[in-house]
Amino acid sequence: HSKFERLAAMCRQETTTYHCRDYLASRDENDNGRNSTGKPVDAECRRKMAEWCGQIVDFCKFKRETVDAAMGFLDRVLSTSTPLARRARDSRKEFQLAAMTALYTAVKIHECMEMDTEL
């Protein structure tokens, strides 16, 4: 395969396989944004969690790119239509747990040191 063919395949994957819908702007008919768990996640909630992840990464002296990876993981999961993703979009507590899990996963993948879970 030529470099051009590889690049074309990667571009196709970006628009299909790796596509991530905007879960904050688009809600499907079964995902009305409210349930008994409280206020649904919005852009401000996501911003605050990204900021919190940045504070944790700075405190631990990890790379800031780890936050980018964590938020990418979080966005990819929450853009799906799985019951767990719906629950995390509808409950800020579930969203926070999902964000913490995404950060922990990103640290395990991208950092040489472990993150103390007691933080």
C-alpha positions in Angstrom: 0.0 0.0 0.0 1.2 3.5 -0.8 1.4 6.3 1.7 -1.5 7.9 -0.1 -3.7 4.8 0.3 -2.8 4.7 4.0 -3.7 8.3 4.5 -7.0 7.9 2.7 -7.8 4.9 4.9 -7.0 6.9 8.0 -9.2 9.8 6.8 -12.1 7.3 6.2 -11.6 6.0 9.8 -11.7 9.5 11.2 -15.1 10.2 9.6 -16.6 6.8 10.3 -15.1 4.5 12.9 -13.7 7.2 15.1 -16.6 9.6 14.7 -17.9 11.0 17.9 -21.3 12.7 18.0 -21.9 15.8 20.1 -23.7 14.2 23.0 -24.3 17.7 24.6 -26.1 19.1 21.6 -27.9 16.1 20.2 -30.2 13.9 22.3 -32.2 11.0 20.8 -35.8 10.4 21.5 -35.1 8.0 24.4 -32.6 10.5 25.9 -34.8 13.4 27.0 -32.1 14.9 29.3 -34.0 14.5 32.6 -34.7 11.7 34.9 -34.9 11.1 38.7 -31.1 11.5 39.1 -31.1 15.3 38.7 -29.8 17.8 36.2 -28.3 16.4 33.0 -24.8 17.1 31.9 -24.2 20.3 30.0 -21.2 22.1 28.4 -20.4 23.9 31.7 -20.4 20.6 33.6 -18.0 19.1 31.0 -15.8 22.2 31.2 -15.5 21.9 35.0 -14.6 18.3 34.8 -11.9 19.0 32.2 -10.6 21.8 34.5 -10.6 19.4 37.4 -8.7 16.8 35.4 -6.1 19.5 34.5 -5.7 20.3 38.2 -5.1 16.6 39.1 -2.6 16.2 36.2 -0.8 19.4 37.3 -0.7 18.2 40.9 0.7 14.8 39.9 3.1 16.5 37.4 1.8 14.5 34.5 1.6 15.7 30.9 -1.3 17.9 30.0 -1.9 15.7 26.9 -3.2 13.1 29.4 -6.2 15.3 30.0 -6.8 15.5 26.3 -6.7 11.7 26.1 -9.0 11.4 29.1 -11.6 13.8 27.7 -11.4 12.0 24.3 -12.1 8.7 26.0 -15.0 10.3 28.0 -16.5 11.9 24.9 -16.3 8.7 22.8 -18.1 6.7 25.5 -20.8 9.3 26.2 -21.5 9.7 22.5 -22.7 6.1 22.3 -26.3 5.0 23.0 -25.5 2.4 25.7 -27.5 2.5 28.9 -24.4 3.4 30.9 -23.6 6.3 28.6 -27.2 7.6 28.9 -27.1 7.3 32.7 -23.8 9.3 32.7 -25.3 12.0 30.4 -28.4 12.3 32.7 -26.6 12.2 36.1 -23.8 14.6 37.0 -22.6 12.1 39.7 -22.4 9.4 37.1 -20.7 11.8 34.7 -18.1 12.7 37.3 -17.5 9.0 37.9 -17.1 8.4 34.2 -14.7 11.4 33.9 -12.6 10.1 36.8 -12.5 6.6 35.2 -11.4 8.2 31.9 -8.6 10.1 33.6 -7.4 7.1 35.5 -7.4 5.1 32.3 -5.5 7.8 30.4 -2.9 8.0 33.2 -2.4 4.2 33.1 -1.9 4.4 29.3 0.1 7.6 28.8 2.1 8.1 32.0 5.1 6.2 33.4 4.0 6.7 37.0 0.9 5.4 38.7 -1.8 7.6 40.0 -2.6 7.2 43.7 -6.3 6.4 43.9 -6.4 8.1 47.4 -6.1 11.6 45.7 
